Amino acid sequence: MTNSLPNVPSPDDLADHWLALSEIKAAQERIHGAVVRTPILHSRTLSAITGAEIYLKFENLQFTAAYKERGALNFLLQMPEELRKEGVIAASAGNHSQGLSYHGTRLGVPVTIVMPTGTPAVKIEHTKANGGNVILHGEKFDDAYDYARQLEKERSLTFVHPFDHPWIAAGQGTVALEMLEDVPDLEHLVIPIGGGGLFTGMGTAAKAVNPDIKLTGVEAELYPSMYARLKGEDLPCGGDTLAEGIAVKNPGEYTARHIEGLADNMLLIDEAALEKSVSLLLQIEKSVIEGAGAAGLAAILVNPELFKGQKVGVVLCGGNIDTRLLANVLLRDLARSGRLARLRLSLRDQPGSLFRAMRIFDQHQVNIIEIYHQRIFTKLPAKGLYTDIECEARDSDQLDALLAALRSAEYEVTRIELG
């Protein structure tokens, strides 16, 4: 038994189907009480930074820390009982797998998840903890997807697509219904796009409630699959992005048709902007948000002129980020802001050489974190050495003053920049 059986629409059934507000409202009633109605809050600080009135929808507060469980639950609740007993299978980079595993286990439905081998450990462990049987296969989502479709047939399971299905999109659309119920005068929604299920559902709901509302989709610059499709461009797609939750090479057919008619704009965001947004959301909103979840804010920070003066709803669609990766992001953001730096000094290899340089650090009250010496692999004379000094300053002005003082003292110093 597969997803082509009665009552579970197959791809062929979807050729002429257009998602309707009635389906999203039905999904809202269906999943009511089983998912968290997450808050949408006005951010005064981010509004001041961006020039727009920013309203954040905290979908990271779902039990599985992501909006994906809305669509997964809506799908499960519409399946015939005999198919539920056989079990379901899905391919996912993480959040879909957790939502499906959690609600499948809660409803007594066996769940198998195929995940790319590079999926963050936190998402793998949480999926297992929520009752899913995890199979790791392939480097990217598309590899995991192909293998899941193979197992679907071999094991007679129902495939639950992470985005390209009306039941999934309808569940995700409930996010927009809640946002517009709580803040009816929102003028603009900024929505991350991977496969397009969230945008399809939210866009359909938002335009039905308010035809004048603007919709902007956001993709990681390394994975511009939907952008390229809608723009008719041939863009490279691949790489190691912080926003692995939206790292999809092949967007949905069903979702692409909807997004083409719904999107007012599409934006691509680079890795530095994603890192900055993750860091800002933790520092300002005290919320842990994964790269994909921070994409909407990143788009506003990079393109403030597109949103200035508008009431903008931003979906923080997930909070599942590996703690070590989060630490790296925060430290890299400190480096970009001038709070942390790595300086390379050329010194003579003789007593007192390092001490004299350290006195200048002390005079400028710049804290030294680590010191590394390199005597062998250098282009300096045999009596010379490189010293790399990792240090912490109050801000970029204090660091610039230190650099000026070192150069005035005739030290050859360079700042090691982030890529």
Rosetta blueprint (number, residue, H / E / L):
1 M L
2 T L
3 N L
4 S L
5 L L
6 P L
7 N L
8 V L
9 P L
10 S L
11 P H
12 D H
13 D H
14 L H
15 A L
16 D L
17 H L
18 W L
19 L L
20 A L
21 L H
22 S H
23 E H
24 I H
25 K H
26 A H
27 A H
28 Q H
29 E H
30 R H
31 I H
32 H L
33 G L
34 A L
35 V L
36 V L
37 R L
38 T L
39 P L
40 I E
41 L E
42 H E
43 S E
44 R H
45 T H
46 L H
47 S H
48 A H
49 I H
50 T H
51 G L
52 A L
53 E E
54 I E
55 Y E
56 L E
57 K E
58 F E
59 E H
60 N H
61 L H
62 Q L
63 F L
64 T L
65 A L
66 A E
67 Y L
68 K H
69 E H
70 R H
71 G H
72 A H
73 L H
74 N H
75 F H
76 L H
77 L H
78 Q H
79 M L
80 P L
81 E H
82 E H
83 L H
84 R H
85 K H
86 E H
87 G L
88 V E
89 I E
90 A E
91 A E
92 S L
93 A L
94 G L
95 N H
96 H H
97 S H
98 Q H
99 G H
100 L H
101 S H
102 Y H
103 H H
104 G H
105 T H
106 R H
107 L H
108 G L
109 V L
110 P L
111 V E
112 T E
113 I E
114 V E
115 M E
116 P L
117 T L
118 G L
119 T L
120 P L
121 A H
122 V H
123 K H
124 I H
125 E H
126 H H
127 T H
128 K H
129 A H
130 N L
131 G L
132 G L
133 N E
134 V E
135 I E
136 L E
137 H L
138 G L
139 E L
140 K L
141 F H
142 D H
143 D H
144 A H
145 Y H
146 D H
147 Y H
148 A H
149 R H
150 Q H
151 L H
152 E H
153 K H
154 E H
155 R H
156 S L
157 L L
158 T E
159 F E
160 V L
161 H L
162 P L
163 F L
164 D L
165 H L
166 P H
167 W H
168 I H
169 A H
170 A H
171 G H
172 Q H
173 G H
174 T H
175 V H
176 A H
177 L H
178 E H
179 M H
180 L H
181 E H
182 D H
183 V L
184 P L
185 D L
186 L L
187 E L
188 H E
189 L E
190 V E
191 I E
192 P E
193 I L
194 G L
195 G L
196 G L
197 G H
198 L H
199 F H
200 T H
201 G H
202 M H
203 G H
204 T H
205 A H
206 A H
207 K H
208 A H
209 V H
210 N L
211 P L
212 D L
213 I L
214 K E
215 L E
216 T E
217 G E
218 V E
219 E E
220 A E
221 E L
222 L L
223 Y L
224 P L
225 S H
226 M H
227 Y H
228 A H
229 R H
230 L H
231 K H
232 G L
233 E L
234 D L
235 L L
236 P L
237 C L
238 G L
239 G L
240 D L
241 T L
242 L L
243 A L
244 E H
245 G H
246 I H
247 A L
248 V L
249 K L
250 N L
251 P L
252 G L
253 E H
254 Y H
255 T H
256 A H
257 R H
258 H H
259 I H
260 E H
261 G H
262 L H
263 A L
264 D L
265 N E
266 M E
267 L E
268 L E
269 I E
270 D L
271 E H
272 A H
273 A H
274 L H
275 E H
276 K H
277 S H
278 V H
279 S H
280 L H
281 L H
282 L H
283 Q H
284 I H
285 E H
286 K L
287 S L
288 V L
289 I L
290 E L
291 G L
292 A L
293 G L
294 A L
295 A H
296 G H
297 L H
298 A H
299 A H
300 I H
301 L H
302 V H
303 N L
304 P H
305 E H
306 L H
307 F L
308 K L
309 G L
310 Q L
311 K E
312 V E
313 G E
314 V E
315 V E
316 L E
317 C L
318 G E
319 G L
320 N L
321 I L
322 D L
323 T H
324 R H
325 L H
326 L H
327 A H
328 N H
329 V H
330 L H
331 L H
332 R H
333 D H
334 L H
335 A H
336 R H
337 S L
338 G L
339 R L
340 L E
341 A E
342 R E
343 L E
344 R E
345 L E
346 S E
347 L E
348 R E
349 D L
350 Q L
351 P L
352 G L
353 S H
354 L H
355 F H
356 R H
357 A H
358 M H
359 R H
360 I H
361 F H
362 D H
363 Q H
364 H L
365 Q L
366 V L
367 N E
368 I E
369 I E
370 E E
371 I E
372 Y E
373 H E
374 Q E
375 R L
376 I L
377 F L
378 T L
379 K L
380 L L
381 P L
382 A L
383 K L
384 G E
385 L E
386 Y E
387 T E
388 D E
389 I E
390 E E
391 C E
392 E E
393 A L
394 R L
395 D L
396 S H
397 D H
398 Q H
399 L H
400 D H
401 A H
402 L H
403 L H
404 A H
405 A H
406 L H
407 R H
408 S H
409 A L
410 E L
411 Y L
412 E E
413 V E
414 T E
415 R E
416 I L
417 E L
418 L L
419 G L
